[in-house]
């Protein structure tokens, strides 16, 4: 039992040592020639405008959280599709109920205006 934990401990130690060695060698050997162009932030090829610490609208965060929420819930459809034939009608009705609840939540946030960018 201890040999299993010892193997994992040795592996973790080797990973930490190797990571530190690679980062250390890169910092020590790497060429450092900073220029104004290299130190400027890169924004898809266009010149940066404004402050990097500018505040975003709360709608940006809300839409992001809603996307993650509905995306994660859509992931539950994949395991259901794999075992669909084994579940028969029970699985179909349960997934139909799940999708209806998900759709009700989507309609609710749509009616509340959470997805409206123009306000």
N, C-alpha and C positions, 0 to 999 in steps of 0.2 A: 504494500500500500504506500509506503513512504517513497519507494523508488519512482512511482508515477509522479508524485509531487516534486521530487528532486529533479526529474527530467524536465518538467515544466519550468521550474525555477532556473535551471541551467539555460534553457531556451530563452527565457525572458532576459536573463543576464546577457546572453550573447546578442540578442536583438538590441538591447540598450547600448551595449558597448559598440556594436557595429554602427548604429545610428550616430552616436556621439563621435566616433572616429571619422565617419564620412563627412559630417557637418564641420568638424574641426579641420580636416584636411582641405575642404573646400574653402573655408575662411582663410586658412593659412597660405594655400598655394594660389588661390584665385587672383586674377588680375583685377586691380581696382583702378579704373580711370574714370571717375565721375565727371560728366559734363552737364551743362545746363539742360540739354535735350534728354539725356538719360535720366535725370532726376525729376523731370516733369511728369505729371500723371498722364497716363494714356487713356484716351476715351474714344476708341474706335476710329482713330485716324483724324479726328477733328480737334481743334484747339480747345482746351478746357475753358469753360466760362463759369463764372460765379464761384461761390464758396463751396468747398466739399462738405461743410457742416450745415448745409442748408436744410431746413425742415421740410419733411414730406407731408403731404395731406394724409389725414387719417384714413381716407378711402383707399389709398395705396396699400396700407397694412391690412385693412379689413378685407379687401379683395384677395390679397395674398393668403390670409388665414382661411378664407372660405374656399379658395382653390385647393389648399392642402387638405382641408376637411373633406371635401367631396372627392378629391383624388384618392385619399386613403380609404374612404368608404367604397369607392369603385374597385379597389384592389380585392375586396371580399368577393367579388363576382368570379374571379379566377378559380379559387378552390371549389366553389359551387359548380362551375362549369365542368371541372374535372370529374366530380362524383355525381353528376346530374342523373345518369342512368340508374345508379344505385338508389337514389333518393325517391325516385318516381314522383307521384303527385304530391306527396308531403313536402318534398324539397322544392317543388315548383311553387306551391302555395306559400311556403315560408319565404322564398326569395321574392315572390310577387308582393308580399306584405312588406318586406324590407325595402324594395324599390319604391313602393307607394309612400312609405314613411320618408324616404330620402327625397322623393319628388315633392312631398308636402313641405319639407324644410326648404327646398329650393324655391318653391312658389312663395313661401313666406318671406324669404330674404329678398326676392324679386319685388314683391308688393311693398316691402319696407323701404325699397330704394337703395339697398346696400350695393347693388351692382351698377348704379347710375353714376357715371363719371362727370356728368355735366353740372351737377349741383355744387 
